[in-house]
């Protein structure tokens, strides 16, 4: 099938091709060997993620412990280091994800317009 690209680099996909891959709003696009490869991507909404976490019995405390564990400065696989999320969460040297303040990105105000 043919599809024409517009002057704004927009491409309309034939309905039959879109129906063949199922309903999706996004495609991963890559160039390979002179061809464009479109792969449908299904974005999960927040409520779907929360439902999955609930189905897996993952609580807010588990998530906070996992974040705290990932922020430790030492490798957890070293001897005498916490090897479970509970051990990392109980370590007083590890900041709690619930009390940690997010870092703000600094923005330079010295940019000039071209």
Secondary structure, 3 states (H helix, E strand, C coil): CCCCECCCCCECCCHHHHHHHCCCCEEEEEEECCEEEEEEECCCCHHHHHHHHHHCCCCHHHHHHHHHHHCCCCCCCCCCCCCCHHHHHHCCCCCCCCCCCCCCCCCCCCCCCC
